[in-house]
Amino acid sequence: MPKKIVYIGNKLARHGYTPTNIDTLGPLLENEGYDVVYGGTQKNFFFRLVEMAAVLVRQRKTAGVVIVDTYSTLAFYYAYMTAVLCTRFKIPYIPILHGGNLPARIKNSPKMAHKVFGCSHSNIVLSGYLGAVLDEGRIPYSVIFNNIDLSIYTFKTRSTLRPRLLWVRSFHEVYRPEMALQVLQKVRQVYPDAVLTMVGPDKDGSLEQCRKLAAELLPQGTVTFTGKLTKSAWLELSEGFDLFINTTNFDNLPVSMIEAQALGFPIVSTNAGGIPYLITDGVDGMLTPVGDVDAMAAAILRLLSDPELAGKLSANARASAERFDWEKIKLQWNALLRPLVA
């Protein structure tokens, strides 16, 4: 009888949080015929940790493999606990490395990192960015990209651009949402009709701070805060925008940017973390230094005045996104998982 996959992660979409990898990859694996059991649905951190441990204990005899989403902050302790229990129960486990600040975590917690990544069946990185970090520690890994269902993203060529900017991310200090407002202020000095819509839930109070900053810096009506939207809602909303911006301080391989590429957006992003592994500056997007408001505004102004460049980035962005189509990515997951659950 085939064994189960136990998937450990922050499965919190039902509590109003943005869906994470466990919410997307898990159901896709189920559609491939795997029996997937989840741990990580409790909103409270401590209760979530207890739930994860309980699932691992209950499934210790039926689990063929455990997948654990691995981040750099508090959620790193989920991965550590999973590694300890899986080692004790002799269950193969596979960390998927997500956190853009994982290099600092590995450097600052070397013993815990060795336990998590050194005893695993395999380590999955989403790009060469975190792969380079594991190379330094001589830790083996495989690259399996984040995935999207390319068929649901309608490509739209964007060449002659309007100054309509879209930002899609959780409101959290690491994503530096206030920078988007500062960039808009600069762009409006040349294009007074420039507007910005910011899509995403509040994670740490940054949304209210951005509302206050927008009131201070910008005329009323130039910035729209939608809060969290369903995927279908923000995809529909995207039709009315021509530029996608990403202002993060730390990052790995954000799905929202892959989605923006699939839609044909010219993207202007900071060059944080793994972003240069996703975007080649001047080819399928524009990259600017982290925190540099002037540089990002200048890149936006260049695209607004150069339809040929904008059109090239738009077409190349869609081509880049095709690397992440589930129909391609699932072949790698099947090759990795089927021998473990057979």
C-alpha positions in Angstrom: 0.0 0.0 0.0 1.4 3.4 -1.0 2.6 5.6 1.9 1.6 9.1 2.7 3.3 12.5 2.2 3.2 14.6 5.4 3.4 18.3 4.5 4.5 20.7 7.3 4.1 24.4 6.8 2.1 27.5 7.5 -1.2 26.5 6.1 -3.1 29.6 7.2 -5.1 30.8 4.2 -8.3 29.9 6.0 -7.4 32.5 8.6 -7.1 35.2 6.0 -3.4 35.0 5.3 -1.9 34.9 1.9 -1.6 31.3 0.6 1.9 29.9 0.8 3.6 27.0 -0.9 1.8 24.4 1.2 -1.5 25.8 -0.1 -0.5 25.5 -3.7 2.0 22.6 -4.0 0.0 20.3 -1.7 -3.2 20.2 -3.8 -1.1 19.8 -7.0 0.6 16.7 -5.5 -2.9 15.4 -4.5 -3.9 15.8 -8.1 -0.9 13.6 -9.1 -2.4 10.8 -6.9 -0.4 11.3 -3.7 -2.1 10.9 -0.3 -1.1 14.2 1.5 -1.6 14.9 5.2 -1.0 18.5 6.4 0.3 19.9 9.6 0.3 23.7 10.3 -3.3 25.0 10.3 -3.5 26.6 13.7 -3.2 30.4 13.8 -1.3 30.6 17.1 2.4 29.9 16.8 2.6 27.5 19.8 -0.6 25.6 18.9 0.7 25.3 15.3 3.9 23.8 16.6 2.0 21.3 18.7 -0.2 20.4 15.8 2.8 19.8 13.5 4.4 17.5 16.1 1.2 15.6 16.7 0.7 15.0 13.0 4.3 13.6 12.7 3.8 11.3 15.7 0.4 10.0 14.4 1.8 9.4 10.9 5.1 8.0 11.8 4.3 4.5 10.6 2.4 5.5 7.5 4.5 8.4 6.2 6.9 7.7 3.3 8.3 11.2 3.3 7.8 14.5 5.1 8.0 17.8 3.2 8.7 20.9 5.3 8.5 24.5 4.1 11.6 26.2 5.6 11.9 29.9 6.3 14.4 32.1 8.1 12.5 33.5 11.1 10.3 31.8 13.7 9.1 29.2 11.2 12.7 27.9 11.1 11.9 26.2 14.4 9.2 24.1 12.6 11.8 22.8 10.3 14.2 22.0 13.2 11.5 20.2 15.1 10.5 18.2 12.0 14.2 17.3 11.4 14.5 16.0 15.0 11.3 13.9 14.9 11.9 12.5 11.4 15.4 11.5 12.4 14.0 9.8 15.5 11.2 8.0 13.5 13.5 7.2 10.6 11.3 9.1 8.1 13.0 10.7 5.1 12.3 14.4 5.1 12.7 17.2 2.5 13.1 20.8 3.4 12.0 23.4 0.8 14.0 26.5 1.4 12.0 29.7 1.0 13.2 32.5 3.2 15.2 35.2 1.5 17.1 35.7 4.8 18.0 32.1 5.2 21.7 32.8 4.6 21.8 34.8 7.8 19.9 32.1 9.7 22.4 29.4 8.5 25.3 31.6 9.5 23.9 32.5 12.9 22.5 29.0 13.8 25.0 26.6 12.3 24.2 23.6 14.5 20.5 23.9 13.9 21.1 24.4 10.2 23.3 21.3 10.0 20.6 19.3 11.7 17.9 20.5 9.3 19.8 20.3 6.1 22.6 17.8 6.8 20.3 15.0 7.8 17.6 15.4 5.2 16.9 13.1 2.3 17.1 16.0 0.0 17.1 19.8 0.2 15.1 21.7 -2.4 16.0 25.3 -3.3 13.8 27.4 -5.6 16.7 29.1 -7.3 20.5 29.2 -7.4 20.5 31.9 -4.8 20.0 29.6 -1.8 21.9 26.9 -3.6 25.0 29.0 -3.5 24.6 29.3 0.3 24.3 25.5 0.6 27.3 25.1 -1.6 29.4 27.0 0.9 28.5 24.5 3.6 28.9 21.6 1.2 25.3 20.6 1.7 23.7 18.8 -1.3 20.6 20.2 -2.9 18.3 20.1 -5.9 16.8 23.1 -7.7 13.0 22.8 -8.3 11.4 26.1 -9.2 8.3 27.5 -7.6 5.4 26.7 -9.9 2.3 28.3 -11.4 -0.5 27.1 -13.6 0.5 29.1 -16.7 -2.9 28.5 -18.3 -4.7 30.8 -15.9 -2.5 33.9 -16.7 -3.6 35.8 -19.8 -0.6 37.4 -21.4 -1.0 41.0 -22.4 1.8 42.8 -24.4 2.6 46.0 -22.6 4.8 48.4 -24.6 3.2 51.9 -24.7 2.8 52.2 -20.9 0.6 54.4 -18.8 2.0 55.4 -15.4 -0.2 52.9 -13.6 1.8 51.0 -11.0 0.9 47.7 -9.3 2.4 46.3 -6.1 1.4 42.9 -4.8 2.8 41.6 -1.5 2.1 41.3 2.2 2.5 44.5 4.1 5.6 43.7 6.2 8.7 45.6 6.9 11.0 43.2 5.0 9.1 44.0 1.8 9.4 47.7 2.4 6.0 48.8 1.2 6.6 52.4 2.1 9.2 52.6 -0.6 6.5 52.1 -3.3 4.9 55.3 -2.1 8.1 57.2 -2.2 8.8 55.9 -5.7 5.3 57.1 -6.8 6.0 60.5 -5.4 9.1 60.8 -7.6 7.4 59.5 -10.7 4.5 62.0 -10.2 7.0 64.8 -10.6 7.3 63.9 -14.3 3.9 62.2 -14.7 1.3 63.9 -12.5 -1.3 61.4 -13.4 0.7 58.4 -12.1 -1.2 56.2 -9.7 -0.4 53.1 -7.5 -2.5 50.2 -6.3 -1.1 48.1 -3.5 -2.6 44.6 -3.0 -2.0 42.4 0.0 -2.8 41.7 3.7 -1.2 43.4 6.7 1.3 41.3 8.6 2.9 43.7 11.1 1.1 47.0 11.1 2.8 48.2 7.9 -0.5 48.8 6.1 -1.6 51.5 8.5 1.8 53.1 8.4 1.5 53.2 4.6 -1.9 54.7 4.7 -0.5 57.5 6.9 2.5 58.0 4.7 0.3 58.1 1.6 -1.8 60.9 3.2 1.4 62.9 3.9 3.2 62.4 0.6 0.5 62.1 -2.1 -2.8 63.7 -3.2 -5.9 61.9 -2.3 -7.0 59.2 -4.8 -3.5 58.5 -6.2 -3.0 55.3 -4.0 -5.4 52.5 -3.6 -5.1 49.8 -0.8 -7.2 46.8 -1.6 -6.2 44.5 1.2 -6.0 40.8 0.5 -7.5 39.7 -2.8 -8.2 36.3 -4.1 -6.0 35.3 -7.0 -8.8 35.6 -9.5 -9.6 39.1 -8.2 -6.1 40.4 -8.5 -5.6 38.9 -11.9 -8.7 40.7 -13.1 -7.5 43.9 -11.4 -4.1 43.6 -13.1 -5.7 44.2 -16.5 -5.8 47.9 -15.7 -2.1 48.4 -14.9 1.1 48.6 -17.0 4.0 48.4 -14.5 4.7 46.0 -11.7 7.0 47.1 -8.9 8.7 45.1 -6.1 10.4 47.0 -3.3 11.6 44.2 -1.0 14.7 44.2 1.2 15.0 40.4 1.4 13.6 37.8 -1.0 14.1 34.4 -2.5 11.8 33.6 -5.5 8.5 35.4 -5.0 5.5 33.8 -6.7 3.8 37.2 -7.2 6.7 38.2 -9.5 6.5 35.0 -11.5 2.8 35.7 -11.9 3.5 39.2 -13.0 5.9 37.9 -15.6 3.3 35.5 -16.9 0.9 38.4 -17.3 3.4 40.3 -19.4 4.3 43.1 -16.9 7.5 45.0 -17.3 8.8 44.6 -13.8 11.0 47.0 -11.8 12.4 45.4 -8.7 15.1 45.7 -6.1 17.9 43.3 -6.6 17.4 41.7 -3.2 18.4 38.1 -2.5 17.3 35.7 -5.2 15.6 38.3 -7.5 18.6 38.4 -9.9 18.1 34.6 -10.4 14.6 35.4 -11.5 15.2 38.6 -13.5 18.0 39.6 -15.8 18.4 43.3 -15.7 17.4 44.9 -19.0 16.3 41.6 -20.5 13.1 40.5 -18.7 12.8 43.2 -16.1 14.7 46.1 -14.5 16.7 45.8 -11.3 17.7 48.6 -8.9 19.7 48.6 -5.6 17.8 47.8 -2.4 16.3 50.9 -0.9 17.2 53.2 -3.7 14.1 55.2 -4.4 15.7 57.4 -7.0 17.0 54.5 -9.0 13.6 52.7 -9.0 11.8 55.9 -10.1 14.4 56.4 -12.8 13.9 52.9 -14.2 10.1 53.4 -14.2 10.5 56.7 -16.0 12.8 55.1 -18.6 10.2 52.4 -19.4 7.4 55.0 -19.6 9.4 56.8 -22.3 10.8 53.8 -24.2 8.0 51.6 -25.7 10.5 49.4 -27.5 12.3 48.5 -24.3 9.0 48.0 -22.4 7.7 45.7 -25.2 10.9 43.7 -25.1 10.7 43.2 -21.3 7.0 42.3 -21.5 7.6 39.6 -24.1 10.7 38.2 -22.4 8.9 38.2 -19.0 6.3 35.8 -20.3 9.0 33.6 -21.8 10.8 33.6 -18.5 7.6 32.6 -16.7 7.2 29.5 -18.8 10.0 27.9 -16.9 7.7 27.7 -13.9 4.7 26.0 -15.4 3.5 23.1 -13.3 3.4 20.7 -16.3 7.2 21.0 -16.3 7.9 21.2 -12.6 5.8 18.2 -11.7 8.2 15.9 -13.5 10.9 16.7 -11.0 8.6 16.3 -8.0 7.4 12.9 -9.3 10.9 11.7 -9.8 11.8 12.7 -6.3 8.7 11.5 -4.4 7.4 8.4 -6.1 10.2 6.1 -5.0 9.6 7.2 -1.3 5.9 6.5 -1.2 5.7 3.4 -3.4 
